[in-house]
Amino acid sequence: MATTRKRTKKPTIESKPSISFPTYVMIGAHKISIERDKAVLDAMSAWGVFYPSKLKILIHSEASDSLAYETLWHEVIEALNYLAEADMEHRTIQVFGLLLHQAAESMFG
């Protein structure tokens, strides 16, 4: 079963993402691949998805840079939640993703 971040706003379309995304994230001993993709996520009406069975995060390729990175953090939290069996509510995952995005932007943006 995949976990997703549902699309709630109209996407900001870019012809090509202007940010360089990481290709993976390590969580414990698990290497989780990260890809930008349009077709898979359009079918799910989502900005991003974490596939636990594949250890893969997909981020919508046409999301604006800020939304793509916020969604990436959201999906990393989804992966942490799954791997740690933390049983966090989706609302908590949403808030943590938003706040981690802001913290990272303030440090590295």
C-alpha positions in Angstrom: 0.0 0.0 0.0 1.4 3.4 -0.9 1.0 6.5 1.2 0.4 9.8 -0.6 0.2 13.5 -0.2 -3.1 14.5 -1.7 -3.2 17.4 -4.2 -5.2 20.3 -2.7 -4.1 23.2 -4.9 -3.7 23.6 -8.6 -0.1 22.8 -9.6 2.4 25.4 -10.7 3.6 24.0 -14.0 7.2 24.3 -14.9 8.7 23.0 -18.1 11.7 21.6 -16.2 12.3 21.5 -12.5 15.0 24.0 -11.6 16.1 22.3 -8.5 18.4 19.3 -8.2 16.6 16.6 -6.3 18.5 14.0 -4.3 18.3 10.5 -5.8 17.9 8.7 -2.5 17.6 9.1 1.3 19.0 6.7 3.9 16.7 5.8 6.8 18.5 3.3 9.0 19.8 0.6 6.8 17.2 1.3 4.1 18.1 3.2 0.9 14.9 4.8 -0.4 15.1 6.0 -4.0 13.6 9.4 -4.9 12.3 10.2 -8.4 10.3 12.9 -10.1 7.4 11.5 -12.1 4.2 12.8 -13.6 2.1 10.0 -15.0 2.0 7.8 -11.9 1.0 10.6 -9.6 -1.6 12.1 -12.0 -3.5 8.9 -11.7 -3.5 9.2 -7.9 -4.2 13.0 -7.7 -1.2 13.4 -5.5 1.9 15.6 -5.2 4.0 12.7 -3.9 3.8 9.1 -2.8 5.9 6.7 -0.7 5.9 3.1 -1.8 6.9 1.0 1.3 7.1 -2.3 -0.7 9.5 -0.7 -3.3 11.3 1.7 -0.8 10.7 4.5 -3.3 9.4 8.1 -3.1 7.9 9.7 -6.2 7.4 13.4 -6.4 5.2 15.0 -9.1 7.6 16.3 -11.8 5.5 19.5 -12.5 5.1 20.8 -9.0 6.8 24.1 -8.2 10.2 23.9 -6.5 8.9 24.8 -3.1 6.0 22.4 -3.3 8.2 19.6 -4.6 10.6 20.0 -1.7 7.8 20.3 0.9 6.3 17.2 -0.6 9.6 15.4 -0.4 9.9 16.2 3.3 6.3 14.9 3.7 7.1 11.6 2.0 10.3 11.3 4.1 8.2 11.6 7.2 5.8 9.0 5.7 8.8 6.6 5.3 10.0 7.3 8.8 6.5 6.7 10.1 6.3 3.4 8.2 9.8 2.1 9.1 9.5 3.1 12.8 5.9 1.8 13.0 5.2 5.2 14.7 1.5 5.2 13.8 1.4 9.0 13.3 -1.8 10.6 12.2 -1.6 12.0 8.6 -2.2 15.5 10.1 1.0 15.2 12.2 2.9 14.0 9.1 1.6 17.0 7.2 2.7 19.5 9.8 6.1 17.9 10.3 6.7 17.9 6.5 5.8 21.6 6.3 8.0 22.5 9.3 11.0 20.5 8.1 10.8 22.1 4.7 10.8 25.6 6.3 13.7 24.6 8.6 15.8 23.2 5.7 15.0 26.3 3.5 16.2 28.6 6.3 19.4 26.7 6.7 20.3 25.8 3.1 17.9 27.8 0.8 
